[in-house]
Amino acid sequence: MDKIAVFKGILDNHVFVVVLGSTTIFQKIIIKVLGTFATTTALCMLQWALNLVIGNLR
């Protein structure tokens, strides 16, 4: 069975790039500006690191 390159050409789709960028920007706005309304708080560096470690477990 051949391996499929899932991420090959992922940034060639302009709609995907715009949606991904917009999602990132809006999440930052929600956390920073609307934090009290949405009851959200920013993560500290330790929480970010743990998030990445747990997310990459196989």
Backbone torsions as a table, in degrees:
resi	resn	phi	psi	omega
1	MET	NA	132.1	179.4
2	ASP	-78.6	146.9	175.5
3	LYS	-79.7	140.9	179.8
4	ILE	-101.4	129.3	178.1
5	ALA	-83.7	94.6	-174.1
6	VAL	-67.2	-37.9	-175.2
7	PHE	-94.2	4.7	179.9
8	LYS	-67.6	123.4	178.3
9	GLY	72.9	20.3	-175.2
10	ILE	-65.1	-31.7	-178.8
11	LEU	-89.6	3.4	177.4
12	ASP	-77.1	-22.9	179.7
13	ASN	-85.5	107.3	-175.3
14	HIS	-65.5	-33.9	178.4
15	VAL	-63.8	-43.0	179.1
16	PHE	-61.3	-43.5	-178.8
17	VAL	-64.1	-42.5	179.4
18	VAL	-65.2	-44.1	179.8
19	VAL	-64.3	-43.3	179.3
20	LEU	-63.5	-44.9	178.4
21	GLY	-64.9	-43.5	179.1
22	SER	-62.8	-41.7	178.6
23	THR	-61.1	-43.5	179.3
24	THR	-63.2	-45.6	-179.4
25	ILE	-64.5	-45.9	-179.1
26	PHE	-65.4	-35.5	176.8
27	GLN	-65.3	-39.9	177.2
28	LYS	-64.4	-40.7	178.7
29	ILE	-63.7	-43.8	-179.5
30	ILE	-61.2	-43.3	-177.8
31	ILE	-71.4	-44.5	-174.9
32	LYS	-79.3	-45.2	-172.8
33	VAL	-93.2	-45.9	-175.6
34	LEU	-99.7	22.4	-176.1
35	GLY	-57.3	-43.7	-178.9
36	THR	-70.9	-36.6	178.7
37	PHE	-68.2	-42.7	-177.3
38	ALA	-92.9	1.0	-176.5
39	THR	48.7	54.4	176.8
40	THR	-116.2	155.0	175.0
41	THR	-133.8	151.5	178.7
42	ALA	-73.9	152.3	177.8
43	LEU	-84.8	144.8	173.6
44	CYS	-82.3	173.3	-176.8
45	MET	-62.5	-36.5	178.2
46	LEU	-63.7	-42.5	179.1
47	GLN	-65.4	-38.7	176.2
48	TRP	-61.9	-45.6	-179.1
49	ALA	-62.5	-45.6	178.0
50	LEU	-62.4	-38.5	177.4
51	ASN	-59.6	-45.5	179.9
52	LEU	-67.4	-40.9	179.6
53	VAL	-64.3	-49.0	-179.4
54	ILE	-65.0	-37.6	179.8
55	GLY	-67.6	-24.1	-179.1
56	ASN	-98.4	5.1	176.5
57	LEU	-69.5	145.0	179.5
58	ARG	-109.5	NA	NA
